[in-house]
Amino acid sequence: MDSAVTLHEARAAGFSPYALSFRYGQRHAVELEAARRVARAGGAVEHRTVQVDLSAIGGSALTDEISVPRDRPEAELGVGVPVTYVPARNTVFLAVALGWAEVLGARDLFLGVNALDYSGYPDCRPAFLEAFERLAAVATAAGAEGGVRVRVRAPLLEMTKAQIVLRAEELGCDLGLTHTCYDPPAGPAVQACGRCDACTLRLRGFREAGRTDPLAYAR
Amino acid sequence: MDSAVTLHEARAAGFSPYALSFRYGQRHAVELEAARRVARAGGAVEHRTVQVDLSAIGGSALTDEISVPRDRPEAELGVGVPVTYVPARNTVFLAVALGWAEVLGARDLFLGVNALDYSGYPDCRPAFLEAFERLAAVATAAGAEGGVRVRVRAPLLEMTKAQIVLRAEELGCDLGLTHTCYDPPAGPAVQACGRCDACTLRLRGFREAGRTDPLAYAR
C-alpha cells in the first residue's frame, strides 16, 4: 500500500519512475504479483524484480520458520522491534536501488517507508534515510567523480496510515491492487488474514480515514 | 586474495570469523568454490553464500555481456572507473553482512578492500567505509535501541598488493587456494588468464614482492 502510493507520488511530482521489487526469501510471493499489478497501474516505465536471498542469513518471521504474531493489541504495535523485522532489509533494498539508479543515470530513490505507523523497524526512520543519502554520495562512480548527488525521497514518512488512504484516493491509486498481509490465507476467496500486525495497521488506517478497504479479509 | 588475507587478519586479531560470499550474477562461479576452500583453510566458524542477483540491474562486464578488457597497460589501471565495476556492489555486500551480523550479535565487519591497488572502484575508498559505519549505527535494531556500534574493518586498505603477498606469507595464508581472474580460461589445467586487470594487478604484486604466484596461468 505504501509502495503503491509512493509510486503515484513520484509520478505526480513529474518523475518517470522505474519500479524495483525484491524476492528476498519472503514466505509469500503473492506480494510480488501485487507489485507487478501496482507497477503497471501506476505507470512505471519499467518494473524489475531482483532476487536477494535474505533467508540465508535468517532472523525474521517473514523469512524463517518463526510464527507471525496475530491479534496483538493495537497499543503494542510500534513498541520495540517485532519478530517480523528482517535485519538490514531496507539497507539491502536501497543499496540495490542505488546500483540500478547508477546504471539508469537516475538520481532520486523513492521508497514507501513511514515513520509514524512504522511497527518499530529501525530502518524506516529519518536518521536512517539521511545516513543512506550520505553513503550514496560516496558509494557510486558518479559520486566519486564529483557528479550529481542521489536523493532519498520518502514522501509518506510523516503520514499516518489514514492519511495514506486518503492520499491514495486523491492520486487515483487503487489500493485494491495492493497486498499487505504478512500471512495470507490459502485459496483465492480471501486476500488477507486481518489478524497480523500489517493487517491490523492497514485496517485501522481505513477505519480512521472513514473508508472501506476493498480487499477481502478472512475475518 | 584480499578476502583470504583479511580472514586470516581477523583470526590473528582474535576474532571468530563468520565468512560470507555472494552469488551476485558473476559469470564465473569458480570464485565461490575458491571461497569455500579459503574459508575452511582460514578457520571460519561458518561460511554462507547469499544469492543477490545484481545481473538483473546490469551495468558491468562482470555480470553483463560486456567484454572484460585484456592486456591494458599497467599505467591505465586505477585511472577512472573500469567496465568491471559492478554498481553499488560493496554497498549491497556490506548491507547483507550487516544483517547477518545483527542475527549473530556480531559487531565487526571485515572486508578485503584495498584503496591503493583498487582499480578505480568508488566503493573501496575510506570515505565509503566511514559513511557505511555511520549508516550501520542507525540501520539496525541494536543501533536503534542505543546498543553496540558496528565497526567496518578493512585491514588491507592502505597496503599494496606486494605487501599483501608478504602479509599472506606471515599469516600462513595459502594464496594458491584463492581465485582472482575476471575471465578464467576453460578447462582444469590453468586457473587464470593472466591478462585481465585483476590478473595484471595480482601478478605485479607477486613480482614486486619477489615471490612466485602458485597459480597456473594461461600465459
Interface residues (C-beta under 8 A of the other chain):
Chain A: R48 T49 V50 Q51 V52 D53 L54 A56 I57 G58 G59 V81 Y85 V86 P87 A88 R89 N90 T91 V92 L94 A95 V96 L98 G99 W100 E102 V103 P122 D123 R125 A127 F128 A131 F132 R134 L135 A137 V138 A139 T140 A141 G143 A144 E145
Chain B: R48 T49 V50 Q51 V52 D53 L54 A56 I57 G58 G59 V81 Y85 V86 P87 A88 R89 N90 T91 V92 L94 A95 V96 L98 G99 W100 E102 V103 P122 D123 R125 A127 F128 A131 F132 R134 L135 A137 V138 A139 T140 A141 G143 A144 E145
